[in-house]
Amino acid sequence: MTSKGVALVTGAGGAMGSACVARLTRDGYKVALMDKNEDGLKESVKKASSDSKYWIVDQTNETETRTAVQEIEDQLGPIEALANTVGWCEGTKFADESSDYWHKVVAVNYLAELYVTHPVLKGMIERERGKIVYITSDAAKIGTGGEAVYAGAKAAVCAFAKSIARENARHNIRVNCTAPGATETPLMREVEQQNPEMIKRMVKLVPFRRLGTPEEQADVVSFLLSDDARWITGQVISTSGGLTMC
Ligand SMILES: NC(=O)c1ccc[n+]([C@@H]2O[C@H](COP(=O)([O-])OP(=O)(O)OC[C@H]3O[C@@H](n4cnc5c(N)ncnc54)[C@H](O)[C@@H]3O)[C@@H](O)[C@H]2O)c1
């Protein structure tokens, strides 16, 4: 397959990030991986059986993130596609949380997206082309108990994505979001071991009566980054097996 240029995947050491690395490699991109977890990054490169390069970055640090973007473009070439999968939260109730926790949730789930998007978008504007996808959450649309601040941060990403989609369509840049529901990841399997009833209750709410897979999430990211999606921008597509239909 001919190279489609460079795709940057953030959160690339995680479950969906890893699936995106594998899928975008198959699609013909030269994939650059970014995450703070080196073991996860190594595993993702191995799974994709590619010679992709990775950058160990704490994405809540603006300087580290901007430096990595600069290095990626210097070493691999211009970033044509950006898939943002970085994210984090703990399942806690808002009334019990500290403001330190809120700041961390907003930093990982919102500010980190801004830190990486700003330098990448500037290059895309200069070249008059580019595609960006943010993995958000159905929690951004309907809220989720135990994830109040996370849901707010993911909703902020959706509004931000729509706004930069409007600002940059004239530069031939498309920006979209996916909004996963519960997806079968190692973390979810851990939760299942500790609390199988909770997963059963979650599955009951999904019309297909199962969890999604990281690969199913990556397939939609791949589509949104493809030319087949050339008439789609500023959208938030639920990738949750029909959990939400709005
Ligand atoms: N798993 C689900 O059920 C689910 C549901 C809805 C939305 N999501 C969202 O999908 C995305 C991917 O989720 P996942 O299940 O693959 O999670 P994951 O925990 O497997 O992957 C997230 C990755 O982000 C990285 N990361 C966290 N903080 C970072 C930081 N400060 N700097 C750099 N990297 C950092 C982690 O190291 C990890 O590799 C996340 O944005 C998550 O919020 C997940």
The ligand as a Tripos MOL2 file, in Angstrom:
@<TRIPOS>MOLECULE
LIG
   44    48     1     0     0
SMALL
NO_CHARGES

@<TRIPOS>ATOM
      1 N1        -12.6650    1.7810   27.6950 N.am      1 LIG1
      2 C1        -13.8860    2.2840   27.6790 C.2       1 LIG1
      3 O1        -14.8640    1.6030   27.9810 O.2       1 LIG1
      4 C2        -14.0990    3.7170   27.2240 C.ar      1 LIG1
      5 C3        -15.4190    4.1850   27.0800 C.ar      1 LIG1
      6 C4        -15.6190    5.4780   26.6280 C.ar      1 LIG1
      7 C5        -14.5390    6.2790   26.3200 C.ar      1 LIG1
      8 N2        -13.2670    5.8180   26.4890 N.ar      1 LIG1
      9 C6        -12.1630    6.7080   26.1040 C.3       1 LIG1
     10 O2        -11.4450    6.0860   25.0750 O.3       1 LIG1
     11 C7        -10.0730    6.4620   25.1210 C.3       1 LIG1
     12 C8         -9.2040    5.2220   25.1440 C.3       1 LIG1
     13 O3         -9.5780    4.4260   26.2640 O.3       1 LIG1
     14 P1         -8.8740    3.0370   26.6080 P.3       1 LIG1
     15 O4         -9.9070    2.1610   27.1840 O.co2     1 LIG1
     16 O5         -8.0590    2.5840   25.4710 O.co2     1 LIG1
     17 O6         -7.9480    3.5380   27.8360 O.3       1 LIG1
     18 P2         -6.4750    3.0970   28.2190 P.3       1 LIG1
     19 O7         -6.3030    3.4670   29.6650 O.co2     1 LIG1
     20 O8         -6.2040    1.6960   27.8200 O.co2     1 LIG1
     21 O9         -5.6020    4.0760   27.3200 O.3       1 LIG1
     22 C9         -5.3960    5.4310   27.6160 C.3       1 LIG1
     23 C10        -3.9250    5.7300   27.4210 C.3       1 LIG1
     24 O10        -3.7120    7.1230   27.7460 O.3       1 LIG1
     25 C11        -2.4460    7.1820   28.3800 C.3       1 LIG1
     26 N3         -2.3400    8.3780   29.2210 N.ar      1 LIG1
     27 C12        -3.0690    8.6850   30.3170 C.ar      1 LIG1
     28 N4         -2.6280    9.8440   30.8390 N.ar      1 LIG1
     29 C13        -1.6240   10.2810   30.0430 C.ar      1 LIG1
     30 C14        -0.7720   11.4190   30.0620 C.ar      1 LIG1
     31 N5         -0.8510   12.3410   31.0310 N.pl3     1 LIG1
     32 N6          0.1550   11.5500   29.0930 N.ar      1 LIG1
     33 C15         0.2720   10.6230   28.1130 C.ar      1 LIG1
     34 N7         -0.4990    9.5070   28.0430 N.ar      1 LIG1
     35 C16        -1.4280    9.3430   29.0120 C.ar      1 LIG1
     36 C17        -2.3460    5.9450   29.2390 C.3       1 LIG1
     37 O11        -0.9890    5.6360   29.5540 O.3       1 LIG1
     38 C18        -3.0090    4.9040   28.3410 C.3       1 LIG1
     39 O12        -2.0490    4.1890   27.5810 O.3       1 LIG1
     40 C19        -9.9130    7.3220   26.3660 C.3       1 LIG1
     41 O13        -9.9480    8.6820   25.9780 O.3       1 LIG1
     42 C20       -11.1350    6.9660   27.1900 C.3       1 LIG1
     43 O14       -11.5070    8.0350   28.0280 O.3       1 LIG1
     44 C21       -13.0250    4.5530   26.9240 C.ar      1 LIG1
@<TRIPOS>BOND
     1     1     2 1
     2     2     3 2
     3     2     4 1
     4     4     5 ar
     5     4    44 ar
     6     5     6 ar
     7     6     7 ar
     8     7     8 ar
     9     8     9 1
    10     8    44 ar
    11     9    10 1
    12     9    42 1
    13    10    11 1
    14    11    12 1
    15    11    40 1
    16    12    13 1
    17    13    14 1
    18    14    15 2
    19    14    16 1
    20    14    17 1
    21    17    18 1
    22    18    19 2
    23    18    20 1
    24    18    21 1
    25    21    22 1
    26    22    23 1
    27    23    24 1
    28    23    38 1
    29    24    25 1
    30    25    26 1
    31    25    36 1
    32    26    27 ar
    33    26    35 ar
    34    27    28 ar
    35    28    29 ar
    36    29    30 ar
    37    29    35 ar
    38    30    31 1
    39    30    32 ar
    40    32    33 ar
    41    33    34 ar
    42    34    35 ar
    43    36    37 1
    44    36    38 1
    45    38    39 1
    46    40    41 1
    47    40    42 1
    48    42    43 1
@<TRIPOS>SUBSTRUCTURE
     1 LIG1         1 GROUP 0 **** ****
